[in-house]
Amino acid sequence: MITLRDLFPPSEEGAWTDEQVAQMQRRLASAYRATFSGTGTQEDASLVLVDLARFTRYLDTTSIDAPADVAKALDQRRAVFVRIAEAVIMSGGNLDGLHRAVLMAPPIDVEET
């Protein structure tokens, strides 16, 4: 699976320039538009799946100290991604490389609820 990191490698220090961040945001928005309009490529689908896995915290675990409402919200996020992943697999697709891609993807800028 391809990630934004593959398309926009960080500098040797591991950071992205403001222009690269803007380019990544535009590319991701384009991938979502193409994927959900039915005109997307395999690359678009890969970028969207990796982004959704990151956003839903698919690979994360909830801290035992997390308040119940936070734990419930994170579990619900993960359940949404599991549903998407199951649909991909049931339709003959595969998620080979998803875990590596999610771990290698650039950090996301989202406020936690």
C-alpha positions as CSV (number, residue, x, y, z in Angstrom):
1,M,0.0,0.0,0.0
2,I,1.2,3.4,-0.8
3,T,1.2,6.3,1.7
4,L,1.6,10.0,1.5
5,R,5.1,9.4,2.9
6,D,5.9,7.5,-0.2
7,L,4.7,10.3,-2.4
8,F,6.2,13.1,-0.3
9,P,9.2,11.9,1.6
10,P,10.3,14.0,4.6
11,S,13.6,15.7,4.9
12,E,16.6,13.9,6.3
13,E,15.6,15.2,9.7
14,G,12.2,13.5,9.3
15,A,10.2,16.7,8.9
16,W,8.0,18.1,6.1
17,T,7.9,21.6,4.8
18,D,4.7,23.6,4.9
19,E,4.5,23.3,1.1
20,Q,4.8,19.5,1.4
21,V,2.1,19.4,4.1
22,A,-0.2,21.5,1.8
23,Q,0.6,19.1,-1.1
24,M,-0.2,16.1,1.0
25,Q,-3.5,17.6,2.1
26,R,-4.5,18.4,-1.5
27,R,-3.5,14.9,-2.7
28,L,-5.5,13.2,0.1
29,A,-8.5,15.4,-0.7
30,S,-8.2,14.4,-4.4
31,A,-7.9,10.7,-3.4
32,Y,-11.1,10.9,-1.4
33,R,-13.0,12.7,-4.2
34,A,-11.9,10.2,-6.8
35,T,-12.5,7.2,-4.6
36,F,-16.0,8.2,-3.6
37,S,-17.0,9.3,-7.1
38,G,-16.0,6.0,-8.5
39,T,-13.2,7.2,-10.6
40,G,-10.3,6.5,-8.2
41,T,-7.2,4.6,-8.9
42,Q,-5.6,1.9,-6.8
43,E,-3.3,4.6,-5.4
44,D,-6.3,6.7,-4.4
45,A,-7.9,3.8,-2.7
46,S,-4.7,3.0,-0.8
47,L,-4.3,6.6,0.4
48,V,-7.9,6.7,1.6
49,L,-7.7,3.3,3.4
50,V,-4.5,4.3,5.2
51,D,-5.9,7.7,6.1
52,L,-9.1,6.1,7.5
53,A,-7.1,3.5,9.4
54,R,-5.0,6.3,11.0
55,F,-8.0,8.5,11.7
56,T,-10.1,5.7,13.3
57,R,-7.0,4.6,15.3
58,Y,-7.5,1.1,13.9
59,L,-4.1,-0.1,15.3
60,D,-4.2,1.8,18.6
61,T,-5.4,0.4,21.9
62,T,-7.3,2.3,24.5
63,S,-5.6,3.1,27.7
64,I,-7.0,1.3,30.8
65,D,-7.0,4.8,32.4
66,A,-9.2,6.3,29.7
67,P,-12.6,7.6,30.7
68,A,-15.4,5.4,29.6
69,D,-16.8,7.9,27.0
70,V,-13.3,8.2,25.4
71,A,-12.8,4.5,25.3
72,K,-16.3,4.0,23.8
73,A,-15.7,6.7,21.1
74,L,-12.3,5.1,20.1
75,D,-13.9,1.6,20.0
76,Q,-16.7,3.0,17.7
77,R,-14.1,4.6,15.4
78,R,-12.2,1.3,15.1
79,A,-15.5,-0.6,14.5
80,V,-16.2,1.7,11.4
81,F,-12.8,0.8,9.9
82,V,-13.2,-2.9,10.6
83,R,-16.5,-2.7,8.7
84,I,-14.7,-1.1,5.7
85,A,-11.8,-3.6,5.9
86,E,-14.3,-6.5,5.9
87,A,-16.1,-5.1,2.9
88,V,-12.7,-4.8,1.0
89,I,-11.8,-8.4,1.9
90,M,-15.3,-9.8,1.1
91,S,-15.2,-8.2,-2.4
92,G,-12.0,-10.0,-3.2
93,G,-9.5,-7.2,-2.2
94,N,-6.8,-7.6,0.2
95,L,-5.2,-5.4,2.9
96,D,-1.6,-6.6,2.4
97,G,0.7,-4.0,3.7
98,L,-1.9,-2.0,5.5
99,H,-0.3,-2.3,8.9
100,R,3.1,-1.2,7.6
101,A,1.5,1.6,5.6
102,V,-0.4,2.9,8.6
103,L,2.7,2.8,10.8
104,M,4.7,4.6,8.2
105,A,2.1,7.3,7.3
106,P,2.7,10.9,8.2
107,P,1.1,12.0,11.5
108,I,-2.5,13.3,11.2
109,D,-3.6,16.6,12.5
110,V,-6.8,15.9,14.3
111,E,-8.1,17.0,17.7
112,E,-9.1,14.1,19.9
113,T,-12.7,14.2,21.2
